[in-house]
């Protein structure tokens, strides 16, 4: 896939524009760590929410979805669709709590919610575990995905010794000689793309990340829609795609592999609990996703109880209304608006490259279905759009890298270096150290990328390492008895059990094995942390009261603490928030499946689902307007008086 001079100019222009944004926001990011990490808490909901969406649209995501569609059909996407349940609880239960806390990182909450040496240890441990180890792992697998993309797009050229081919009118102007495609792709990521992303993150702080995210999201959404559209049209339209998929289905069955409907949005409930049918999600795995994973497993961007870079955007919001609005917009765009271009392209890849009945059977696709997405890009996108598409993948990659660098650095500086090493440094000193640590993370992520073997393995390992910890992160807001040892024990037990189970050989396909290991890890971890909670002392009353005054959580699990603060209104909003959460899920899933029905030409079913989603959205707006959107942060909580006959929230 040789790129023309125009393609390279488009890519260079994209990179330059990102750098200019970082330079423009340099002065805003250099004043203090609050400016560098949370944009001075002055971000509007639409910018904060779009940044969340852009960050979770990484270079690995289209490839992962393509691989899921090729092996488990559309229903395989429930591995991440199920996390909407967690996202909606964050929107309506926790977004306002996070904004009221007025903290710099979610790890900082540890020493507000808990006290003493256990809390200090937990804060430092989480700063290293999340900011360095887990963050580098995430950066590594995202880089691993970008390596796959570059290797497929430029692989034939690299293999011939030409990684760059600049030409005008068919006449080659320049060639750069390099070696093995994968090694070359990794070198490009480690020595060019990641340092460049680190540069504008280094310069612009979170402001630079937010604004580049906005630009990058618009570019990559436009291009994935264009790719899906062009590929389907080239095949003869959606009907022709369905016909070709039926041919692939028949050929696969003839080869001895049982199959289910690849276009089904739900698992094949007649195929059995642990089915090995192709193109359907095993029922056991589906039940684990919707019944356990969304509340039990920690995952970046979908943390139970909120957290991570999603919480960072909440901290940066202007007030609680903007915090709630940002997370609501994120969940709608992330789960409902974004998936279908990826899924359609994944279906095209299956129809074209499947070794059984595909139009152009490919051994590379059979060995690694995730690469099918980039193969469609390579084979179907016209030359005039290739530079834009490469820039779109760079945007997907760099938006995630930029956020992860800023987010991980915030932990290492605010919750480790500043908390335990240099407590009395100036703000400029901490900003300078932040920039140095950004460089360290860039180098570490490159090493991790060179060691990973697959993208889906990275997703599953992170989910397993966090299985069972989610309940602690939810209940610490609602139950005063949760203490620092609850979190410490949950994190340690989950990691130990997950690593031990990685050496156990379960029966079933990969999806079934993942479900079994997650259920076992979540069960053991939950029992362990509850036991540690009751075997250790509760937090001091003074610590709990300070937290209650600062965050004003629902009073149900804080009754005796709430009685110590008679000047504050007691909040009893569980039923209303639960109603909004259910309506939020109906809004997202109705929109998701309604748009899916439209994609496949099922207009009546799609319209019914979209109307249902619109009704749910209206009910959310009605309820929040009825209860009031006013900000209750900080001092204003103390000034709020309870109006007779009306809830305080």
N, C-alpha and C positions, 0 to 999 in steps of 0.2 A: 504494500500500500504506500507507494511513494507520495510524499507531500510536495506540493508546488511551492514556489516562492510566495504566492498569495497566502497559502495555508500557513506558512511559517510567519508571515507578517501579521496574520490574524492572531496567532498564538503569542507572538511577541507583544502585540498591542494589548492583549488580555493581561499578560504578566505585568506590563508597565502600568496599566490602569490600577491594578491591585497595589503596586508599590506606591503610586501617587496617593492613594487613599491612606495608606499607612503614614506617609509623610505629612499629609494634611492634618491628621489627628495626633501628630506627635506631641504638640504642645498640651493638648487636653489630657494625654496619658502620662505625662511626666511630672505632674504636680504632687501626687500622692498615690499610695497603693490602692486607695478607694477609687481614684480616677483610673488607674491602670487595670484593675480587676473587675470593677462593677460600674464603670462609666459615670461615676459621681451620682449614682442612683437617679438618673434623669432620662431614662429611656422609655419611649412610648410602647404600648402593647404590640402594635403591628410590627415594629422593628425587632423587639425582643422575641416575639413568637416566630417571625420568619427566620431569625437567626437559629432558633431551636430546630426548625425544619431543615434548614440548609446544612446544619451540622450533622444531623442524622441521615442526610442524603450523602453518603460517602461513596468513594469509588468502588467499594466492595458490594454495595447494596444491590445495584442492578445485576451483578454477576451472581450474588447469592440467590436472588429471586429467580433468575434464569435456571440455576441448578435445582431449586426447589420444584419449579414447574416441570422440568425434565424428568424428575424422579418421583415426585409426589403429586403432580398436577397442581391446579390452582389452590386446592385445599391445603397444600403444604405450607402456604403462607400464614396459616394460623400460628406458627411458631412466633410470629411478631404481631399479627392481628390481635391475638389474645391479650397483649400488653396494653391495649386500649382501656381495658377494665382498670388497670393500675393508673393509667394516665388520667382518666376521668375522676378517680378518687382524689388525685393530686389537685386537679382543677378546683373542685368544689369543697374539699376538706382542708387541704394543706397549703395551697398557694398563698392565702392570706396570712397563715401562721408564719411561713418563711419570710414574707415581707415585713411583718411586725418585728421579727427577731432582730432586724437591723445588723446583720453580720456580714462578713466578707466572704466566707466560704461555708458550705454546709457542715464541714468537719468542725468548725468553730462552735457549732451548736452543742457539741459534746460537753464542753466545760460551762455551758449555760444550763443545760438540762441535768448534768451530773456534777459531782464535786469531789475534791480530794485527789489523792494520787492515782486511783484507778481511772478517773476522768482524764487526768493529764497524760497517763500512759496511753489511753485509748486514742486521745487526740493525736499524739505523736505517731502512734502505730498506724492509724488510718491515713495520716498525711503521707507516710512512706509507702504504705500498701497500695493506696489508691493513686497518689500523685506520681509515684515512681514506677512501682512494679506493674500494677494494673493498667496504668496509663500508657506505659511503654508497650505493653502487650497489645492494647487497642491500636496504638499508633503503628505497631508492627504489622498487624493483620491488614490494616487499611493500606499500608505501603505494599504489602504482599499482593493485594488486589490490583494496585496500580502497576506493579511489575507484570502481572498477567496481561493487563490491557496493553501496555507498551510492547511487550513481547509479541502479542498477536498482531497488533497494528503495524509494527515496524519489523516484525520478525523476518519476513522474506528478504527485506532489504539488508538487515543486519547480517543475515546468514551469507549474503553475497559480499559482505564487507562494506556496505553502504548504509550507515544509520541515518544519514542526512542526504537527501538528493534535492537540490534546488534546481529548478528548470524553468525556462521560459520558451513557449512555443515548441516544446518537445526536445529542446537542446539542454543537456545537463550543464549546470554551471559549477557545481561543487559537490564533492563526495568526502565524507569523513569515514575513515576506516576504523571499525571496532570489531570485537570478537563475538562470543556466544550471546544469543539474543537475551536470555534470561539474566545473565551476568551484566550485560550492557544496560538492560532495563533497570536492574537494581541500582547500578551505578548512577543512572540518570536521576532516580528518585532520591538516593542518599546524598549525592553531591550537588544536585541542582535544585530539584523541586522542594524538598524538605527545608534546606537552608533558606531558599527564597521565601517560603511561607513563614519560616521563623523570623525572617528579616522584617516583614511588614507587621507581624505580631509583636516583635521586639520594639518596633517604632510606635505603633498606634495603640497598643494595649487593647482592651475590650472594645473601645470605640472603633478602632480599625477593623477588628474582627467582625463586629456587627454590620458595619456598612459594606465591607467586602462580601459578607454572607448574603446580603440583600441582592447585590449585583450578581453574585455567583448563582444564587438560587434561580433568578429569572433566566439566566443563560442556560443552565442545565435542564430546567423544566421544559423550556422551549425546544431544546434539541432532542430530548428523549421522546417527546411527542412527535416531532418531525421524523425521527428514525422509525418509530412504530408505524406511523402513517405510510411512509414510503415503502417499508417492507411489505405491509399488507397489500397495498395497491399493486406492487410489483408481482405479488402472487396471484392477483386477480380479484382481490377483495376479500371481505370477511367470510363470505360463503365458500369461496375457493379454499381458504385456510381451513375451515371446518372439514371440508371434503378431504383435504390432504391429511389432516389429523386422523380421520377415520381410516384412511389407507395405512397410516403408520400403526394404528391400533390393530387392524386386521393382521398386518405382517408380524407384529410383535406377538400376538396370540398364536399365530401359525408357528412361530419359533419356540413355543412352549412356555411363554411367560404370561401368567394371568394378569389382566388389566382391568381398570375401572375407568370411569368417564373423566378424562383429563380436564374437562371444562367445568366440572362440578365445583361449587363454592364450598361445599361441605364434604366430610369424609363419606365413604361408601359404608353406610350402616349395616349393610347385608354381607359385607366381606369378612366379618369377624373381628374380634377384639385386637388381635395381634397379626393382622393380615400381612402377607408378603406381596399383595397385588401391586402392580406398578400404577402410578398416577393417582394414588389416593393416600391420605394420611391414615395410619392405623388408629382405630377407635381409642385404644388405650392412650396413645399420645395426645389425641385431641382432648380427651377428658382431663388429662394432666395439664394441658395448656390452659383450658378455661376454668378448671377447678382448683388448681394449685399454683401453677407457675406465676400467674400475674400478681399474686400477693406474697408468694414465698421467695421468689428469686430476685436478687439484685442484678440489674443490668443497666449500663449507662444510657441515659435518656428515658428510661422507664422504671426508675427506682420506686418501689413501694414506699409511700410516704413522701415522695419527692426527693430531690437531692441532685448531686452532680452538676453538670453544666446547665441542666434545666433550672435547678435552684439558683445557679449563678445569674441566669437571666431574670429570675424573679427578684433577686436582690437588686438588680440594676433598674428595675421598673420604677416609675415615678411614684406610684402608690399601690395600694392593694387592688384597686379596680383594674389598673393596668397589669398587675401581676396575674390576676385571674384571667383577664382577657387574653394575655399573651399565651398562657398555657392552654386555654380553650382553643385558640386559633391554631396552635401547634398541633394539638391532637386531631383536629378536623383535617388540616392539610396533610399531616403525616400519614394518617391511616386511611383517609377517604379519598383525597384528591390526587395523591401521588402514585399509587401502585399500578394503575392499569397500563400506562405506557410500558413499564417494565414487563408486566405479565404478558401483554400482547407480543412484545419482542421475544420473550421466552418461548411462547407458543410457535412463533415463526421459526425459531432456532430448532425446535423439536421437529416441526414439519419438514424442514429442509435437511438437517444434518443427522437425523436419527439413523442408526445403522440398520434399522428394520423399516423399510418402506419410505425413507426420506428421499427427497428430490436429489440431494447430493450427499449421500452417506459419508460420514466423516469419522475416522478412527480417533481423531483428537477430541471430537465432541463426546464420543462414547467413553473415552478415558477421563475427561474432565468436562461435564456438561456446563459448568459455570462459565466456561470460555465461549459458549454459544452466543452470548450477548455481543461480545466483541467481534465474533465471526460474522454476525449479521451486519454490524457496523462496517466491517471491512468489505463485505461483498455486495451490499445493497445501497450504501450511501453514495450519492454522486460526488465526484471530485470537488465540486464547488463548495460542498458543505463539510468536507472532511476536517479542514482546519478548525471550523466552529465546533465540530463534535469533539475533537481532541481537546479544545479549550474547555468544553463543557465537562469532560472527564477531569481535566485539571482543576476546574472549579469544584467538582464534587470531592475530589481528593483534598484540595487545599482548604476548603471550608472546614472540613473535619479536622485536619491537621492543625489549623490555626486555633480552633476552639480547644482541642486537646492540649496543645502547648500552653495556652493561657490558663486553662483550668488546672492542669497538673502543676504548673508553676505556682498558682495561687495557694495550693496546699503546702507545697514544699517551703514557700517563703512565709506565709502567714501562720501556718499551723505547726511548722517545725523550726525553721531558722529563726523567725522572730520570736516564737514562743519559748524556745529552749536554748538558743545560742546567743543571739544579740538582741536584747530586749529594749535597749535605749537608743537604737540607731535613729538617724533622721529618715524622713520619708524618702528623700532622694537616694539615700543609701539602700533602702529596701527595693526601690524601683530598679536601681542598678543591679542588685543581686538577682532580681527577677529576670532581668535580661540575660545574665550569665547562666542561670539555671535553664532558661529557654534553649540556649545553645547546647547544654548538656543533654537535655531531653531529645533534641534533634539527633545527636550522635547515637544515643542509646536506642532510639526507635529504629534506626537503620540496622543495627546489629540484630535486633529481635526479628525484623522482617526477613533477614537472611536465613533465620532458623525455622520459620514456620513452613508447614507443608500444605495447608489448605485454609480457606476462609471459613467454611462452615464449622470446621473443627475448632477454630478460635471462638466463634459465637457460642458453641455448645459448652466449651470448657469454662468460659466466663459465667454462663448461666449456672453451671453445676457448682462452681466455686462459691456462688452467692446463694445457692438453694437453701431455704430455711431461715435466712437472715431477714427476709422482708417483713415478717410479722413483727419483729422487734422495732423496725423503723416506723411501722404504722402505730403500734401500741404505745410507743414512748410519748406520743402526743395525747393519748387518751387515758393512760393509766399511770398514776403516780408511782406505783410499786416497781416499775421497770427501772433498773439501775445500770451503772457502767458495766458491771459484770455480765449483765444480760447481753449486751452488745459484744463484749470481748469473747465470751464463750460461744456465741452464735458464729462469729467470724472464724474462730479457730476450729471449732467442730466441723463446720461446713467444709472448710478447706481440707482438713484431715480426711474426712469421709469421702469427699470427691476424689482425692488423690488415691485413696485406698481402692475405691470402686473402679478406678481406671485400669486396675490390674485384674479385675474380675471379668470373666467371659460370660456375658449374658446371651441367651438365645434370642433370635429375632433379627430383623434388619436394623439399620442404624437408628431410625426413628423410634423403634420399640426399645432398643437398648438405652437411648437417651431418656425416654420416659421412665424406665425402670430405675435408672441411676438417680434421676432427679427426685422421684418419689421417695426413694430410700434416704437420700441425703437430706431432703426437706423434713422427713419424719423424724430422723435421729436428731437433727439440729434443733428442731422445735422442742422436742422433749428435753434436750440438754439445756437450752437456754432458760426454759421455764423452771427447771430444777435449780439451776444456778441462781436464778432470781430469788427463789424462796430460801435458798441455803445461805445467802449473803445478806448483809444489812441493807435496809432501805436508805435512800439518800436523806441527808439532813433536811429538816423542815424548812430551814432558812433557804437552802438551795432550791427546793421545790417551790417555795413561795415567790422567790425572785423570778423563777422561770414562769410561773403562773401570771404574775403581774406583767411580765414583758410580752408574753405571747397571747394570753387570755384564751386558752383552749376551752373546748366544751367541758362543762362542769361535771359531767356524769361520773368520770373516774377520778375526779379531783375534789370530791365533796368536802372533806375535812380541810383541805388546803384553801378551797374557795371561801370557807367560813372565816379564815384568817385574813381575808381581804374584803371586808364588808363594803368598802367604798367602790368596788368594781362590780359592774353588772354581771350576773351569772348567765353564761351562754348555754342555751339548750336548742341547738339547731341541727341535731343529727338527722331527724326525719326530713327536714327541708333539704339538707345537703344530699341525703341519700336519694331523694326524689330527683334532684338535679343531675346526680350521677347516672341514674338509670336513664333519664331523658337524654343525657349526653351520649351514652352508649347507643341508644336508638338513633340519635342524630348521626353519629359516625357510621354505624353499620348500615343504616338505611341509605345513607349517601353512597357508601362504598359499594354495596351490592346493587343499588339502583343504577349507578353509573356503569357497573359491570353488565347489567342486563341491557342497557343502551348500547354498549360496545358490541354485544353479540346480537343486536337487532330485536331483542325482546321488549318492545316498547311499552306494552301494557303493564307487565310486571315491574319494569323499571320505573314507570310513572307512579305506580302505587307505593313503591318503596321510597321514592323521593318525596312524595307528599307526606308520608309518615315521618320522614326525617324533618321536613319543614315544620310539621306540627310539634315535634319534640323540641326543635329550636325555639319556636314561639313560646312554649311552656317554660323553657329555661329563662328566657328574657322576662316573661311575666312574673315568674317567681322572684328573680333577683331584683326586679324593679319594685315589687311589692315589699320585699324585705329591706331594700335600700342598698345603694351602691357606695354609700359614703365611706370615706377612709376612716379606719379606727386605729391607725398606727400610733405608737409612741405616746406622747403626752395627751393626745386627743382622746385616748381611751379613758383616761382619768377624768376628763371633762364631760364624758358622755353620761347623761342621765337616762334612766329607763322611763320611757313614755308609758303610762298605764295602758294596758291592753295590747301592747306591742312588744315584740321581741327586741332585745338590744341589737341583734344583728339581722 
